[in-house]
Amino acid sequence: MDELNIKNTNTTEKTVEDKEVTSKEEIYGIGEVIDIFLHRIMDIQECASEYIPEAAQKYNEKADELLHEYENIISTLETVDSKENKVVSEKALRKAFRKIKRHMGSSPVETLEKSLFVSLFSSFDKFIGDLIEVLFNKQPNLYKKLNKETKITDALEYDSIEDLRKSFLDKEIESIRRKSYQDQFKSLENQFKITLTEFEQWPSFIEKSQRRNLFTHCDGVVSKQYIDICKGVGYKFEVERNTGEQLEVGPDYLFHSCMTVAQVGIMLGQTLWRKVVNEEIEEADRHLNEKIFDFLHEEEWTNAIIIATFAQNLRNNSTESTERIFLINHAIALNAIDKKKEAKDLLNTKDWSATLLDFKLAYAVINYDYDEAQKIMIKIGKQGELVSELPYHDWPLFREFRETDQFLSGYEEVYEYPYLSKVQKIAEANKNKVEFLHEEILIEDYIVESDFSTMQWIPNTSKKLTPSIII
């Protein structure tokens, strides 16, 4: 029911071409800063899902090719008679062995994993700076808290007070970025007078950021500082780590890191947005609902559950209907991972008897009362307060309900034509959009589907390149 939050295509598809626009306040809202950050995370996921398996495959193919070349040279050496041919073959053997030695020492998969993992936190660093800048542009009174001083001679070098203020802010952002993430969040807490680290993912986030430091500075070798900092924030190692140990990334860890960093970014952005720009609470609610909706569409159930839980715990939602939407989306995700009792218990924390028919429809669908859901569909008619025809085709709420006889007959009774005939019309209407993708034009709005937990991209080492002759 995340569709209760209709996307504003005017903002998500906006391009910045006006050279007269100079301030981030005019270019981006806080929601857009979060969106740009999430797209960078999706870029990393997409690169990993597409290019790491390809690198592993090419690594294996190269191994087979080198082994075949080596065996052919050995076979030739055993059959040639002339001295000249033997010299040529021995030279080829030495060259082949050097290539084999290089291949055995290469690790393209590991290199790509580490590079993407480090890039993940580079994106987060950029997000922090962008977020702070937009918050200050939204609330210029925040500049008064910077407590910066400058000489008059230095100040006169700037064309305007705005340029001087931007210089102060740039220095503040750079100062924050140089700090550890623990100290960054403390600085933000002090700046905005709010607690930012009391969430379940904090220890995992810090462990991943410390591992990033290890890969950046010492190729993943465990240090005492890494262990002490992780334990200091309450991180529980699955396997006890020792100094000098070599850490790896791997597909599962990389995927989990992407999820964690995305979750932290959303929660941080939303928390500061609501604290600093209180008059935009309704807009913040719509944006947060949109993010949960996206996770449901992409079937990223864990992300949907974590962000929905965060949304439900917020103290300053714009309306009671918004709170119900967050709760419904949470229940949808729970049902999807077969936690039906938890979903039902969650719904029953509120009274639905006096709510909109749209909410009653959601309640019936989530509780698998499809006969009642069909009756409510008919009562709602072609246009409800929240539900209309397109949501029946698109909303994750109806993902399983759409496959039932009750839904198909209810839909036909309401709209006076079969559901599948409308599906065909929608497909035809979107044909041009699909063809547009084939033009290989980069677009901002795209969906990345990747399940790292099922991927196996580690090179096959069953064939050992161990030459029997060393020259």
Residue pairs with C-beta under 8 A, 6 or more apart in sequence:
1 325
1 328
1 329
1 332
1 362
1 386
1 395
1 396
1 397
2 289
2 290
2 292
2 293
2 294
2 296
2 297
2 325
2 329
2 332
2 395
2 396
2 397
3 293
3 391
3 394
3 395
3 397
4 289
4 321
4 325
4 358
4 386
5 285
5 286
5 289
5 290
5 293
5 325
7 290
8 286
11 29
11 31
11 32
12 32
12 35
12 444
12 445
13 444
13 445
14 32
16 27
21 27
23 137
24 130
24 133
24 134
24 137
25 134
25 137
25 138
28 36
28 130
28 134
29 134
29 283
30 131
30 134
30 135
30 138
30 269
30 272
30 273
30 277
30 280
30 284
31 273
31 283
31 284
31 287
33 127
33 130
33 131
33 134
33 269
34 127
34 131
34 265
34 266
34 269
34 270
34 287
34 291
36 127
36 130
37 123
37 124
37 126
37 127
37 130
37 265
37 269
38 262
38 265
38 266
38 291
39 444
40 123
40 126
40 127
41 120
41 123
41 258
41 261
41 262
41 265
42 446
42 448
43 448
44 116
44 119
44 120
44 123
44 258
45 255
45 258
45 448
45 450
45 452
46 448
46 450
47 112
47 116
48 112
48 113
48 116
48 251
48 254
48 255
48 450
48 452
49 448
49 450
49 452
49 455
51 112
52 109
52 112
52 113
52 116
52 251
52 457
53 455
53 457
55 108
55 109
55 112
55 457
56 108
56 109
56 457
56 458
56 459
58 108
59 103
59 106
59 108
59 109
59 459
60 459
60 460
62 103
63 103
63 459
63 463
63 465
64 463
66 96
66 99
66 100
66 103
66 465
67 100
67 463
67 465
69 96
69 99
70 93
70 96
70 97
70 100
70 465
70 467
73 89
73 92
73 93
73 96
74 93
74 468
74 469
76 85
76 89
77 86
77 89
77 90
77 93
80 86
80 89
90 471
93 469
93 471
94 471
97 467
97 470
97 471
100 465
100 467
103 465
104 465
109 457
109 458
109 459
110 248
110 249
113 248
113 249
113 250
113 251
113 254
114 215
114 220
114 249
116 254
117 211
117 212
117 215
117 249
117 253
117 254
117 257
118 212
118 215
118 216
120 212
120 257
120 258
120 261
121 208
121 209
121 212
121 261
123 261
124 261
124 264
124 265
125 177
127 265
127 269
128 173
128 176
128 177
128 184
129 173
129 176
129 177
131 268
131 269
131 272
132 169
132 172
132 173
132 176
132 188
133 169
133 173
135 142
135 272
135 273
135 276
135 277
136 142
136 143
136 169
138 276
138 277
138 280
139 276
139 277
140 165
142 191
142 276
143 165
143 168
143 169
145 191
146 168
146 169
146 172
148 168
148 171
148 172
150 164
150 168
155 164
158 164
158 167
176 184
176 187
176 188
177 184
179 187
180 209
180 229
181 205
181 206
181 209
182 197
182 206
182 229
182 233
185 196
185 197
188 196
188 268
188 272
189 195
189 196
189 197
192 272
192 275
192 276
193 275
194 271
194 272
194 275
196 268
196 271
196 272
199 264
199 267
199 310
200 306
201 260
201 263
201 264
201 306
202 233
202 264
203 230
203 233
203 234
203 235
203 236
204 235
204 256
204 260
205 260
205 261
205 264
206 229
206 230
206 233
206 235
207 230
207 233
207 235
208 257
208 260
208 261
210 225
210 226
210 229
210 230
211 220
211 226
211 247
213 226
214 220
214 221
214 222
214 223
214 226
214 247
215 247
215 249
219 246
220 246
220 247
220 248
221 244
221 245
221 246
221 247
222 241
222 242
222 243
222 244
222 245
222 246
222 247
223 243
224 243
226 241
227 241
227 243
230 237
241 247
250 458
251 452
251 453
251 455
251 456
251 457
252 452
252 453
254 452
255 450
255 451
255 452
255 453
256 452
258 452
259 300
259 302
259 303
262 303
263 303
263 306
263 307
266 288
266 291
266 307
266 310
267 307
267 310
270 284
270 287
270 288
270 310
270 314
273 280
273 284
274 281
274 284
274 314
274 316
277 284
278 316
281 316
281 317
281 318
282 318
282 319
284 318
285 317
285 318
285 319
285 322
288 307
288 311
288 326
289 311
289 322
289 325
289 326
289 329
291 307
292 304
292 307
292 308
292 311
292 326
292 329
293 329
293 396
294 447
295 301
295 303
295 304
295 307
295 333
296 304
296 329
296 332
296 333
296 336
296 396
297 396
297 447
298 447
298 448
298 449
299 336
299 449
301 333
301 336
301 337
304 329
304 330
304 332
304 333
305 330
305 333
305 334
305 337
308 326
308 327
308 329
308 330
308 333
309 330
311 317
311 326
312 323
312 326
312 327
312 330
317 323
317 326
321 356
321 359
324 350
324 355
324 359
327 346
327 347
327 349
327 350
328 347
328 359
328 362
328 366
328 397
330 343
330 346
331 343
331 344
331 346
331 347
331 366
332 343
332 366
332 396
332 397
332 399
334 340
334 342
334 343
334 346
335 343
335 366
336 399
340 368
343 366
344 366
344 367
347 363
347 366
347 367
352 359
352 360
352 363
356 384
356 385
356 386
357 376
357 379
357 380
357 384
357 385
358 380
358 384
358 385
358 386
358 387
359 386
360 376
361 373
361 376
361 377
361 380
361 384
361 387
362 397
364 370
364 372
364 373
364 376
365 373
365 397
365 398
365 401
366 397
370 401
370 404
370 406
370 407
371 406
373 401
373 406
373 407
373 410
374 406
374 407
374 409
374 410
375 410
377 407
377 410
377 411
377 414
378 410
378 413
378 414
380 387
380 414
381 414
382 388
382 389
382 414
382 415
389 415
389 422
391 397
391 398
392 398
392 402
392 407
392 411
392 419
393 402
393 422
393 423
393 426
398 407
401 407
402 419
407 419
408 418
408 419
411 418
411 419
412 418
412 419
415 422
437 443
